[in-house]
């Protein structure tokens, strides 16, 4: 199997074959990221397409110092954010939702049987503003300050959105796994 | 408390970490080929190298002209007795000269006009010092009326002994400024030329590109246009103008069928693509079905939705003509190695081309069917050109030029195949130039 560097070099000389090779190798992982942020398949395919165009356009700037997959993932995430901002910025409600105290959580072992697709579907079903904050904070590891800057919201809003997202997801997970019942009966 | 990482976060992070979902098949088809970015430094270096080459050529030519040219430009010599120049030429002292056996003697007008026309019989003996003879000319065979001035080019006249001119203390050149004549006034040349050529291309080490080039044949290329040249000196001229050049390939063994729109309607801008060395041909004509056996044809039609090969379609072609036309602005330097009636010259320079036509066709003659265009072709190119040609002076004002020309594309034609695909051509340029 060709190394990433060889494929990147091939892409930089304009080889369409290498571009396709790069796409085939990484598009499944990146498409999952797109779905996570986009919420539906139509939007996700647009993000993937737009993201890959940017990846190819900026390939010459990749310094080979960090993870190539991580570099591509950041481009995809930024593309998704850009689209989100363009779509929702004018309609956003900049109020600070009431911050609710998270309930006591079950242990992660209780969710061991969850399939990745189930988790993905749960995220996709989240309202956009909750989904974006949860993805950026919980999955990507950004701070609330960074999330606020990325989405054009305040830190407080980021926190409350995250809290709400967690609450929704927790309920969904519990329903899916039957943990609620057990917890109730315990 | 929010900074504490709740378990739900870990569940999702770990659960989604290695998730892969196959994207829809058509996403890749909608991602355009990646343009190859040429560094500015490389472009600037290329242009600088071209300019440096031109300057060097000019300096070299100027140096050669200064060191080898005849100091006297005589364009008119008349038979003695006809006073067309009011010039005082008294030879004060002249050394005996030896007359070449085949030379005819021509006397320049003198203050005291000789009573007899010049001729070979007038040639003095070796021992006698000539009183009026200053030059002999190797006169070409021309039909000249007795009263008409004879036009001579500078290389047809040899100064035997200019000596010193009485009273003036000046040399012949400064005493006869008006004898420089008409040739010096004809500084401009206006011409039209046609240059048919055959194109070639090289693939470098790229195996796929080599494979594609092997399945393509260069179409006859041509360049035509009008040009204006300015004579910097007798031998050196700079030339520019405007032209149209056409190059292209024939992509062989691609079967093209018409009638697909009767069975399959689409919203996309193209249905089929064909990989070529110069880029990806996108078949915007969605009535066509394309097929080949060399994995060059791609399609947006999902395999499980339709199989056009089973439809009743009409074959309209078995290959694709890929044509690119450029509007060109050349800048050339031309130097005459031999400046005679039949001369020899060398030329070199660069041409800037702007893409004005990018088409792909199939069929022949009047049955040409447009397929689409090639994606990723550069809108601009720079080519260098070198020629060594023959020049024939048909008359005082008209020149015919014929020269073999080698042309090399400095910038690649295609942004897709990058620096690997740079065609070159060898051809003949011929044209007429009018002096004024």
Boltz contact constraints between the chains, C-beta under 6 A:
constraints:
  - contact:
      token1: [A, 11]
      token2: [B, 34]
      max_distance: 6.0
  - contact:
      token1: [A, 13]
      token2: [B, 418]
      max_distance: 6.0
  - contact:
      token1: [A, 14]
      token2: [B, 36]
      max_distance: 6.0
  - contact:
      token1: [A, 14]
      token2: [B, 416]
      max_distance: 6.0
  - contact:
      token1: [A, 14]
      token2: [B, 417]
      max_distance: 6.0
  - contact:
      token1: [A, 14]
      token2: [B, 418]
      max_distance: 6.0
  - contact:
      token1: [A, 16]
      token2: [B, 33]
      max_distance: 6.0
  - contact:
      token1: [A, 17]
      token2: [B, 208]
      max_distance: 6.0
  - contact:
      token1: [A, 19]
      token2: [B, 34]
      max_distance: 6.0
  - contact:
      token1: [A, 23]
      token2: [B, 28]
      max_distance: 6.0
  - contact:
      token1: [A, 27]
      token2: [B, 23]
      max_distance: 6.0
  - contact:
      token1: [A, 28]
      token2: [B, 20]
      max_distance: 6.0
  - contact:
      token1: [A, 28]
      token2: [B, 21]
      max_distance: 6.0
  - contact:
      token1: [A, 28]
      token2: [B, 22]
      max_distance: 6.0
  - contact:
      token1: [A, 29]
      token2: [B, 20]
      max_distance: 6.0
  - contact:
      token1: [A, 31]
      token2: [B, 21]
      max_distance: 6.0
  - contact:
      token1: [A, 31]
      token2: [B, 23]
      max_distance: 6.0
  - contact:
      token1: [A, 32]
      token2: [B, 19]
      max_distance: 6.0
  - contact:
      token1: [A, 32]
      token2: [B, 20]
      max_distance: 6.0
  - contact:
      token1: [A, 32]
      token2: [B, 21]
      max_distance: 6.0
  - contact:
      token1: [A, 45]
      token2: [B, 24]
      max_distance: 6.0
  - contact:
      token1: [A, 45]
      token2: [B, 27]
      max_distance: 6.0
  - contact:
      token1: [A, 48]
      token2: [B, 23]
      max_distance: 6.0
  - contact:
      token1: [A, 48]
      token2: [B, 27]
      max_distance: 6.0
  - contact:
      token1: [A, 49]
      token2: [B, 27]
      max_distance: 6.0
  - contact:
      token1: [A, 49]
      token2: [B, 30]
      max_distance: 6.0
  - contact:
      token1: [A, 49]
      token2: [B, 31]
      max_distance: 6.0
  - contact:
      token1: [A, 52]
      token2: [B, 31]
      max_distance: 6.0
  - contact:
      token1: [A, 53]
      token2: [B, 31]
      max_distance: 6.0
  - contact:
      token1: [A, 56]
      token2: [B, 34]
      max_distance: 6.0
  - contact:
      token1: [A, 105]
      token2: [B, 6]
      max_distance: 6.0
  - contact:
      token1: [A, 105]
      token2: [B, 7]
      max_distance: 6.0
  - contact:
      token1: [A, 108]
      token2: [B, 7]
      max_distance: 6.0
  - contact:
      token1: [A, 108]
      token2: [B, 10]
      max_distance: 6.0
  - contact:
      token1: [A, 108]
      token2: [B, 11]
      max_distance: 6.0
  - contact:
      token1: [A, 111]
      token2: [B, 11]
      max_distance: 6.0
  - contact:
      token1: [A, 116]
      token2: [B, 15]
      max_distance: 6.0
  - contact:
      token1: [A, 116]
      token2: [B, 16]
      max_distance: 6.0
  - contact:
      token1: [A, 116]
      token2: [B, 19]
      max_distance: 6.0
  - contact:
      token1: [A, 119]
      token2: [B, 12]
      max_distance: 6.0
  - contact:
      token1: [A, 119]
      token2: [B, 15]
      max_distance: 6.0
  - contact:
      token1: [A, 119]
      token2: [B, 16]
      max_distance: 6.0
  - contact:
      token1: [A, 138]
      token2: [B, 9]
      max_distance: 6.0
  - contact:
      token1: [A, 139]
      token2: [B, 13]
      max_distance: 6.0
  - contact:
      token1: [A, 159]
      token2: [B, 2]
      max_distance: 6.0
  - contact:
      token1: [A, 166]
      token2: [B, 8]
      max_distance: 6.0
  - contact:
      token1: [A, 169]
      token2: [B, 8]
      max_distance: 6.0
  - contact:
      token1: [A, 170]
      token2: [B, 8]
      max_distance: 6.0
